[in-house]
Amino acid sequence: MGESKTKTAAEQKNFFDNLAERWDSTNTYNLASIAACLSRLNCHAGSTVLDVGCGTGVMLPYLLERVGPAGRVYAIDLAPRMLAVAAGKYPAPNLSFIEGDAAGYDFGSLCFDTIVCHNVLPHFCEPLAGLAHLSGCLRPGGLIAVCHSDGREEVNARHRQVAAVAEDILPPAAALAAAMRAMSLTITAEIDTAELYLVIGEKR
């Protein structure tokens, strides 16, 4: 989980860019699992939220609803075509899109109440380094959530069938939680079932 992969960020970007226009028609999501994840986050009116690897925007309507007009959602993705699709679907005034690699992106003075990594962490070239970088962008008391709306075994089986993401394996939630504790995060949720994968860390 902590080792670098053979693929580069540019290869990752090209892979997802090539899928952007047909992504929504070929992917489905367990909405009950998404709701279970959101219910455990401190995402409320006025919050500042970062959606990491937002893709075509599956999490954006839920996050926008929760933060309300007084809040702000930032959506970052490495693949510009994915961002273009998401921007076309959600032209909200309190939503900003960022093209870049979240695992090392310089957010400047921006700090977040909530960081959501939905269906994305295994795709980082260096997942633990990326997660450590993002956790440093949290406000005190902020939460970072690694969530998948399918179970770990299903996610890994699906990835192994595609050469471009065959290395992108999701570790047991217990292993990820231990790594997050080593980043000085307090674990507030650790779920690893056939329907939901969720690990949430709180910055003290």
C-alpha positions in Angstrom: 0.0 0.0 0.0 2.9 2.4 0.7 5.0 1.5 -2.4 5.2 3.5 -5.6 3.6 2.0 -8.7 5.0 1.5 -12.1 2.5 3.8 -13.8 2.9 7.5 -13.9 0.5 10.3 -13.2 0.4 11.1 -16.9 -0.6 7.6 -17.8 -3.3 7.8 -15.1 -4.6 11.0 -16.5 -4.7 9.7 -20.1 -6.6 6.5 -19.0 -9.4 8.4 -17.3 -9.5 11.2 -19.9 -10.2 8.5 -22.5 -13.2 7.2 -20.5 -14.7 10.6 -19.5 -17.4 10.9 -22.2 -18.8 7.4 -21.5 -18.1 7.2 -17.8 -21.6 8.0 -16.6 -23.3 5.5 -19.0 -21.0 2.6 -18.0 -20.8 3.1 -14.2 -23.4 2.7 -11.5 -23.1 3.5 -7.7 -24.6 2.1 -4.6 -26.6 5.1 -3.4 -27.3 3.5 0.0 -23.6 3.2 0.6 -22.9 6.8 -0.5 -25.6 7.9 2.0 -24.0 5.8 4.8 -20.7 7.5 4.1 -22.2 11.0 4.0 -24.1 10.5 7.3 -20.7 10.1 9.1 -19.1 13.3 7.8 -19.1 16.7 9.4 -20.5 18.1 6.1 -23.0 20.8 7.0 -24.2 24.3 6.1 -21.3 26.6 5.6 -18.6 23.8 5.4 -15.7 23.9 3.1 -15.3 20.5 1.4 -12.8 19.0 -1.0 -13.9 16.2 -3.4 -10.7 14.4 -4.4 -10.7 12.6 -7.7 -14.2 14.0 -8.4 -14.4 12.4 -11.9 -17.7 13.3 -13.5 -19.1 14.4 -10.2 -20.9 11.6 -8.6 -20.5 13.0 -5.1 -21.0 16.7 -6.0 -24.8 17.0 -5.8 -24.8 15.4 -2.3 -21.9 17.6 -1.1 -23.5 20.8 -2.5 -26.8 20.0 -0.8 -25.1 19.5 2.5 -22.9 22.7 2.5 -25.7 24.9 1.2 -25.2 28.3 -0.4 -23.0 29.5 2.5 -20.6 26.6 2.0 -18.0 25.9 -0.6 -17.1 22.7 -2.5 -13.8 22.3 -4.3 -13.5 19.4 -6.8 -10.1 18.3 -8.0 -9.2 15.7 -10.6 -6.1 14.8 -12.7 -8.2 14.3 -15.8 -9.4 17.5 -17.5 -12.0 15.7 -19.6 -13.5 14.3 -16.4 -13.6 17.8 -15.0 -15.3 19.1 -18.1 -18.1 16.6 -17.8 -18.6 17.4 -14.2 -18.6 21.2 -14.8 -21.2 20.8 -17.5 -23.5 19.0 -15.1 -23.0 21.1 -12.0 -22.6 24.9 -12.7 -23.1 25.9 -9.1 -21.7 29.3 -8.0 -20.1 27.8 -4.8 -18.4 25.0 -6.7 -14.8 25.3 -7.9 -13.0 22.9 -10.2 -9.2 22.3 -9.9 -7.2 20.3 -12.5 -4.3 18.7 -10.8 -2.9 15.7 -8.8 -4.5 16.0 -5.4 -1.8 13.8 -3.9 0.7 16.6 -4.1 -1.3 19.7 -5.1 -0.4 23.0 -3.4 -3.7 24.3 -2.0 -2.0 27.4 -0.7 -3.9 28.8 2.3 -7.0 26.7 1.7 -8.1 24.5 4.6 -11.0 22.1 4.6 -13.6 20.9 7.1 -14.1 17.7 5.1 -12.0 15.9 2.5 -13.8 13.1 0.6 -11.8 10.5 -1.3 -14.5 8.5 -3.0 -13.4 5.6 -5.2 -10.0 7.2 -5.8 -7.3 6.4 -3.2 -6.1 3.1 -4.9 -5.4 5.2 -8.1 -2.8 7.4 -6.4 0.7 6.6 -7.5 1.7 6.7 -3.8 -1.5 6.3 -1.8 -0.1 6.8 1.7 2.0 9.8 0.8 -1.0 11.3 -1.0 -3.3 10.7 2.0 -0.7 12.3 4.4 -0.5 15.3 2.1 -4.2 15.8 2.1 -4.6 15.3 5.8 -2.3 18.3 6.3 -4.9 20.4 4.5 -7.6 19.8 7.1 -8.6 22.3 9.8 -8.4 21.0 13.4 -11.4 18.8 13.9 -11.7 18.2 10.2 -12.4 14.8 8.7 -10.9 12.9 5.8 -12.9 10.0 4.4 -11.7 7.2 2.2 -14.8 5.6 0.9 -15.9 3.1 -1.8 -19.6 2.5 -2.5 -18.8 -1.1 -3.3 -17.0 -3.7 -1.1 -13.2 -4.1 -1.2 -13.2 -7.5 -2.9 -15.5 -6.3 -5.6 -13.4 -3.2 -6.2 -10.1 -5.2 -6.4 -11.6 -7.8 -8.6 -12.8 -5.1 -11.0 -9.4 -3.4 -11.1 -7.5 -6.6 -11.7 -9.4 -7.1 -14.9 -8.1 -3.8 -16.4 -4.3 -3.6 -17.1 -4.2 0.2 -16.5 -5.5 -0.1 -13.0 -4.5 -3.7 -12.1 -2.0 -2.4 -9.5 -4.7 -0.2 -7.8 -5.6 -2.4 -5.0 -7.6 -1.3 -2.0 -6.1 -2.6 1.3 -8.1 -4.0 4.2 -9.7 -1.1 6.1 -7.9 -2.1 9.3 -4.5 -1.7 7.5 -5.5 1.7 6.2 -6.8 2.8 9.6 -3.5 1.9 11.2 -1.6 3.9 8.5 -3.9 6.9 9.2 -3.3 6.6 12.9 0.4 6.9 12.2 -0.4 10.2 10.5 -1.8 11.4 13.8 -5.4 11.0 12.7 -8.1 9.7 15.1 -10.2 7.0 13.4 -13.9 7.7 13.7 -15.2 5.1 11.3 -13.8 1.8 10.0 -16.1 -0.3 7.8 -15.1 -3.1 5.5 -18.2 -5.0 4.3 -19.4 -6.3 1.0 -21.5 -3.1 0.5 -19.3 -0.4 1.9 -15.6 0.5 2.5 -15.1 3.5 4.7 -12.3 4.8 6.9 -12.6 8.2 8.4 -9.8 10.1 10.2 -10.2 13.2 12.3 -7.4 15.8 12.6 -6.9 16.8 16.3 
